[in-house]
Amino acid sequence: MQLEVEKTALWSVRGICKSFPGVRALDDVSLNIYGGEVHALLGENGSGKSTLAKCLAGVYFPDRGEISYQGSPVVFHSPTEAREKGIATIYQEFSIVPTLTVAENVFLGNYKTRKGTGSIDWRTTRADTQKVLDELCLELDPDAVVKNLSVAEQQLVEIAKAVSMDSSLLIMDEPTAALGLTETKHLMELIRRLTAQGKAIIYISHRLDEVFEIADRVTVIKDGRFVATKPVKGLKMGDVVRMMIGFDIEQHYPKEVHLQETPCLEVENLCTENGVNNVSFTIRVGEVFGLGGMLGSGRTEIARAIYGMDRITRGKIHLNGKEVNFRSPGEAIALGIGLIPENRKVDGSFFNFEGPKNITISSLKDILQGPILSLAAEEKVGTKYIKKMNISPMALERSVQFLSGGNQQKVIIARWLFSRARLLIMDEPTQGIDIGAKLEVYRVINEMTADGISVLLISSDFPELLAMSDRVAVVRDGEILQVTEGKKMSEYELISIASGVGLENEVVA
């Protein structure tokens, strides 16, 4: 049970302004943060949410404005000073060190030392890490090296690191972006325990259902400016969306049906060394075929096998009627298969390249002038697809690391449109992007299927998966348990089958 919200703000920001070259990220933003409450910070990608969080965390120094703790102004010149004052942050981009263990990461910069010697007390550090992991209900080995963990497990280490600090304010920037249903549930329970202790939480998320479940108040920022702060009680989701994007959305999931009878991909009794077990399904031309399941169910492993990333030990794959056996992603790409990976920042984008280079790299032969790459042709292609995909014009001249998550995702989609891929594997395509960018992705999916392109869609957002897929295959332990039309399956049924809860009932039925 939460404590009663204090009358005096625990933390507050007043008139915060922050500019970067050519961009005013924050323009006179103010808000109060109370102990014992979850304060959601909402807005589209690029609205200024993360910039405000980084000002509070000491990463950025505001150009103007004031940060106060219990009514007294404070100035942070570094993240260390913010942490010492009681602010812990879970960033959307990982801040963990891949070559260190879980325990080393959790207490990095805050190791327990032995009295008298000043040397690190590794036994205590490991034991304290185990306490934090137990509190979070996480089954992680404190001695595991982080680079060997999955993306979701690395996110959990990030959360454990922030929770380990004795903080009065915990800033969570997209904390569930890479988490499955079970991990998200544990996080929600932890947040409730923290607020019951009087701690304040700033919760930044594009998943509005989570916000309405856990938040007490919401503040919306648009184009770097404060829009409104409202209590969640009595607020409707449509009201929040309207404040975020400036207009009403008639249909959240604008699904169009374009599937044909001709098979595009046929998978028969597929098995791999990574746990895919006797998987069979067919994707038709123009179809969106969804893979639904819990974290670690084998969805991504099925996609990796089709894309030539994992060795197939048994089974057959037919593409456009011909048997194929891809030994590498290059062979899959050559025959018209593209992949949008789960971790677009690490596996999908060339962050030091501008938009056009990221787009044309899938088919460099198409911009050759003799044996030499034509920069003029590359710019022409880039301009065409950046306009077609409604990508920020900034992508023409700046590296993609400076683009919002939604724009980065659309650059990767443009890459495969340019390569003329006929089957596109989309693994968590809307993860960490705002509602406006999600609608753009859905629009592009409709355009692709209308053009005869098939889509293999993997998403942990089950309402999205069911709404945008023509058919959904439920995956558990590397096996497909059931294939059903998306519109005929409820979210409850999907979760029940995927988690194993509904298996007994399914068999009896």
MOSULPE-V549876 format. One record per residue. N is the residue number from 1. SS is DSSP state (H for helix, E for strand, C for the rest). PSI is psi as a letter, one per 30 degrees, with the letter a starting at -180 (NA if undefined). Layout:
((N/SS/PSI) (N/SS/PSI))
This chain:
((1/C/k) (2/C/k) (3/C/l) (4/C/k) (5/C/k) (6/C/l) (7/C/e) (8/C/k) (9/C/k) (10/C/e) (11/E/l) (12/E/l) (13/E/k) (14/E/j) (15/E/h) (16/E/k) (17/E/k) (18/E/k) (19/E/k) (20/E/l) (21/C/j) (22/C/f) (23/E/k) (24/E/j) (25/E/e) (26/E/k) (27/E/j) (28/E/h) (29/E/k) (30/E/k) (31/E/l) (32/E/k) (33/E/j) (34/C/k) (35/C/k) (36/C/g) (37/C/l) (38/E/j) (39/E/j) (40/E/k) (41/E/j) (42/E/l) (43/C/l) (44/C/l) (45/C/k) (46/C/g) (47/C/f) (48/C/g) (49/H/e) (50/H/e) (51/H/e) (52/H/e) (53/H/e) (54/H/f) (55/H/e) (56/H/e) (57/C/g) (58/C/g) (59/C/e) (60/C/k) (61/C/j) (62/C/k) (63/C/e) (64/E/l) (65/E/a) (66/E/k) (67/E/k) (68/E/k) (69/E/j) (70/C/h) (71/C/f) (72/E/k) (73/E/k) (74/E/l) (75/C/k) (76/C/k) (77/C/f) (78/C/l) (79/H/e) (80/H/e) (81/H/e) (82/H/e) (83/H/e) (84/H/f) (85/C/f) (86/C/g) (87/E/j) (88/E/k) (89/E/k) (90/E/j) (91/C/l) (92/C/e) (93/C/k) (94/C/k) (95/C/g) (96/C/l) (97/C/j) (98/C/e) (99/C/f) (100/C/l) (101/E/l) (102/H/e) (103/H/e) (104/H/e) (105/H/e) (106/H/e) (107/C/g) (108/C/k) (109/C/f) (110/C/h) (111/C/k) (112/C/k) (113/E/l) (114/C/k) (115/C/k) (116/C/e) (117/C/e) (118/C/f) (119/C/l) (120/E/k) (121/C/j) (122/H/e) (123/H/e) (124/H/e) (125/H/e) (126/H/e) (127/H/e) (128/H/e) (129/H/e) (130/H/e) (131/H/e) (132/H/e) (133/H/e) (134/H/e) (135/H/e) (136/C/f) (137/C/h) (138/C/k) (139/C/i) (140/C/k) (141/C/k) (142/C/f) (143/C/f) (144/C/k) (145/E/k) (146/H/e) (147/H/f) (148/H/f) (149/C/l) (150/C/l) (151/H/e) (152/H/e) (153/H/e) (154/H/e) (155/H/e) (156/H/e) (157/H/e) (158/H/e) (159/H/e) (160/H/e) (161/H/e) (162/H/e) (163/H/f) (164/C/f) (165/C/k) (166/C/i) (167/C/l) (168/C/f) (169/E/k) (170/E/j) (171/E/k) (172/E/j) (173/E/j) (174/C/h) (175/C/f) (176/C/g) (177/C/e) (178/C/g) (179/C/l) (180/C/a) (181/H/e) (182/H/e) (183/H/e) (184/H/e) (185/H/e) (186/H/e) (187/H/e) (188/H/e) (189/H/e) (190/H/e) (191/H/e) (192/H/e) (193/H/e) (194/H/e) (195/H/e) (196/H/f) (197/C/g) (198/C/g) (199/C/l) (200/E/k) (201/E/k) (202/E/k) (203/E/j) (204/E/k) (205/C/k) (206/C/f) (207/C/j) (208/H/f) (209/H/e) (210/H/e) (211/H/e) (212/H/f) (213/H/e) (214/H/f) (215/C/l) (216/C/e) (217/E/l) (218/E/k) (219/E/k) (220/E/k) (221/E/k) (222/E/k) (223/C/h) (224/C/g) (225/E/k) (226/E/k) (227/E/e) (228/E/l) (229/E/k) (230/E/k) (231/E/k) (232/C/e) (233/C/k) (234/C/f) (235/C/k) (236/C/l) (237/H/e) (238/H/e) (239/H/e) (240/H/e) (241/H/e) (242/H/e) (243/H/e) (244/H/e) (245/H/f) (246/C/g) (247/C/l) (248/C/k) (249/C/k) (250/C/e) (251/C/k) (252/C/e) (253/C/j) (254/C/i) (255/C/k) (256/C/k) (257/C/k) (258/C/g) (259/C/k) (260/C/l) (261/C/f) (262/C/k) (263/E/k) (264/E/e) (265/E/k) (266/E/k) (267/E/k) (268/E/j) (269/E/h) (270/E/k) (271/E/k) (272/E/l) (273/C/f) (274/C/g) (275/C/f) (276/C/k) (277/C/j) (278/C/h) (279/E/k) (280/E/k) (281/E/l) (282/E/k) (283/E/k) (284/E/l) (285/C/k) (286/C/g) (287/C/k) (288/E/j) (289/E/j) (290/E/k) (291/E/j) (292/E/k) (293/C/l) (294/C/l) (295/C/k) (296/C/g) (297/C/f) (298/C/g) (299/H/e) (300/H/e) (301/H/e) (302/H/e) (303/H/e) (304/H/e) (305/H/e) (306/H/e) (307/C/g) (308/C/g) (309/C/e) (310/C/k) (311/C/k) (312/E/k) (313/E/f) (314/E/l) (315/E/l) (316/E/l) (317/E/k) (318/E/k) (319/E/j) (320/C/h) (321/C/f) (322/E/k) (323/E/k) (324/E/l) (325/C/i) (326/C/k) (327/C/f) (328/C/l) (329/H/e) (330/H/e) (331/H/e) (332/H/e) (333/H/e) (334/H/f) (335/C/g) (336/C/g) (337/E/k) (338/E/l) (339/E/k) (340/E/j) (341/C/l) (342/C/e) (343/C/i) (344/H/f) (345/H/e) (346/H/e) (347/H/f) (348/H/f) (349/C/l) (350/C/j) (351/C/f) (352/C/g) (353/C/l) (354/E/l) (355/H/e) (356/H/e) (357/H/e) (358/H/e) (359/H/e) (360/H/f) (361/C/f) (362/C/f) (363/C/i) (364/H/f) (365/H/f) (366/H/f) (367/H/g) (368/E/k) (369/E/j) (370/C/b) (371/C/g) (372/E/k) (373/E/k) (374/C/j) (375/H/e) (376/H/e) (377/H/e) (378/H/e) (379/H/e) (380/H/e) (381/H/e) (382/H/e) (383/H/e) (384/H/e) (385/H/e) (386/H/e) (387/H/e) (388/H/e) (389/C/g) (390/C/h) (391/C/k) (392/C/k) (393/H/f) (394/H/f) (395/H/f) (396/H/e) (397/C/f) (398/C/l) (399/E/l) (400/H/f) (401/H/f) (402/H/g) (403/C/l) (404/C/l) (405/H/e) (406/H/e) (407/H/e) (408/H/e) (409/H/e) (410/H/f) (411/H/e) (412/H/e) (413/H/e) (414/H/e) (415/H/e) (416/H/f) (417/H/e) (418/H/e) (419/C/f) (420/C/h) (421/C/k) (422/C/f) (423/E/k) (424/E/k) (425/E/j) (426/E/j) (427/E/j) (428/C/h) (429/C/f) (430/C/g) (431/C/k) (432/C/g) (433/C/l) (434/C/l) (435/H/e) (436/H/e) (437/H/e) (438/H/e) (439/H/e) (440/H/e) (441/H/e) (442/H/e) (443/H/e) (444/H/e) (445/H/e) (446/H/e) (447/H/e) (448/H/e) (449/H/e) (450/H/f) (451/C/g) (452/C/g) (453/C/k) (454/E/l) (455/E/k) (456/E/j) (457/E/k) (458/E/k) (459/C/k) (460/C/f) (461/C/j) (462/H/e) (463/H/e) (464/H/e) (465/H/e) (466/H/e) (467/H/e) (468/H/f) (469/C/k) (470/C/e) (471/E/l) (472/E/k) (473/E/k) (474/E/k) (475/E/k) (476/E/k) (477/C/h) (478/C/g) (479/E/l) (480/E/j) (481/E/e) (482/E/k) (483/E/k) (484/E/l) (485/E/k) (486/H/e) (487/H/f) (488/H/f) (489/C/k) (490/C/l) (491/H/e) (492/H/e) (493/H/e) (494/H/e) (495/H/e) (496/H/e) (497/H/e) (498/H/e) (499/H/f) (500/C/f) (501/C/e) (502/C/g) (503/H/e) (504/H/e) (505/H/e) (506/H/e) (507/H/e) (508/H/e) (509/C/NA))
